[in-house]
């Protein structure tokens, strides 16, 4: 499942679970540039079936998202990218934990990719 980054802030436990998982941290460290699942599996030595579960965890935590790469031959592919600059956990006035995520600004190409991904979900 790919989480829309415009959604409300992720659940604190989702973020903590993803950051506590060594495989998820390895994926985050490897994602300097957008990569396919196969490229990530090869780079991290994580089996592909496990990698997809970890990508779901990271997506639920709003730390990674999936974008569709448009190809001229019509065989589009998904690439995953890191979506955070920092994760902040703080205490509210009510003494509850709050999580906020600072994100890098979205480029024009990234906006187009996001829109194309949304269109593909609808069809």
C-alpha positions in Angstrom: 0.0 0.0 0.0 1.3 3.4 -0.9 0.4 6.2 1.4 -0.4 9.6 0.0 2.0 12.1 1.6 -0.8 14.7 1.7 -2.5 12.5 4.3 -2.4 13.4 8.0 0.8 12.7 9.9 1.6 9.0 10.2 0.9 7.1 13.4 3.7 7.4 15.9 3.9 3.6 16.3 4.2 3.1 12.5 7.2 5.5 12.4 8.8 3.9 15.5 8.3 0.3 14.1 9.8 1.3 10.7 12.8 3.0 12.2 13.4 0.2 14.7 13.6 -2.4 11.9 17.2 -3.0 10.7 16.0 -3.9 7.1 14.0 -0.7 6.9 16.9 1.4 8.0 19.1 -0.3 5.4 16.5 0.6 2.7 16.4 4.2 3.9 20.2 4.4 3.8 20.4 3.0 0.3 17.7 5.3 -1.2 20.0 8.2 -2.3 18.2 8.2 -5.6 14.9 6.6 -6.6 15.2 2.8 -7.2 13.1 -0.1 -8.3 12.3 -2.9 -5.9 14.7 -5.2 -7.8 17.5 -2.6 -7.5 16.9 -2.2 -3.8 16.8 -5.9 -3.2 20.2 -6.3 -5.0 21.7 -3.3 -3.2 20.6 -4.4 0.3 20.7 -8.2 0.0 17.1 -8.3 1.2 14.9 -11.0 -0.5 12.4 -9.4 -2.8 9.4 -10.8 -0.9 10.7 -9.3 2.3 11.6 -6.1 0.7 8.0 -5.5 -0.4 6.8 -5.9 3.2 9.5 -3.5 4.4 8.5 -1.0 1.7 4.9 -1.3 2.9 6.1 -0.5 6.5 8.1 2.5 5.3 5.2 3.7 3.2 2.7 3.4 6.1 5.1 5.5 8.2 5.3 8.1 5.3 9.1 7.6 5.0 9.1 6.2 1.5 6.8 6.5 -1.4 6.3 4.8 -4.8 6.3 6.7 -8.1 5.6 5.4 -11.5 8.3 6.0 -14.0 6.8 6.6 -17.5 8.6 4.9 -20.3 8.2 5.4 -24.0 7.7 1.7 -24.7 4.6 1.7 -22.4 6.2 -0.6 -19.8 6.1 1.7 -16.9 7.9 0.8 -13.7 7.7 1.8 -10.0 10.5 3.5 -8.3 10.8 4.1 -4.6 12.2 7.2 -3.0 12.9 8.6 0.4 10.4 11.3 1.4 11.9 12.8 4.6 14.5 15.2 5.7 13.9 14.6 9.3 11.5 12.9 11.7 10.6 14.8 14.9 8.9 13.3 18.0 7.8 15.7 20.6 5.5 15.9 23.6 2.3 18.0 23.3 1.0 20.2 26.1 -1.3 17.3 27.0 1.8 15.1 27.5 1.1 13.0 24.4 3.7 12.1 21.8 3.4 13.8 18.5 5.3 12.9 15.3 6.0 15.3 12.5 8.0 14.8 9.3 9.9 17.4 7.4 9.9 16.8 3.7 12.1 18.1 0.9 10.4 20.4 -1.6 8.8 18.5 -4.5 10.2 19.2 -7.9 8.0 19.7 -11.0 9.0 16.2 -12.3 8.0 14.7 -8.9 4.6 16.4 -9.0 4.1 15.0 -12.5 5.1 11.5 -11.4 2.7 11.8 -8.4 -0.2 12.9 -10.6 0.5 10.0 -13.1 0.6 7.6 -10.2 -2.8 8.8 -9.0 -4.2 8.5 -12.5 -3.0 4.9 -12.8 -4.7 4.1 -9.4 -8.0 5.3 -10.8 -7.8 3.2 -14.0 
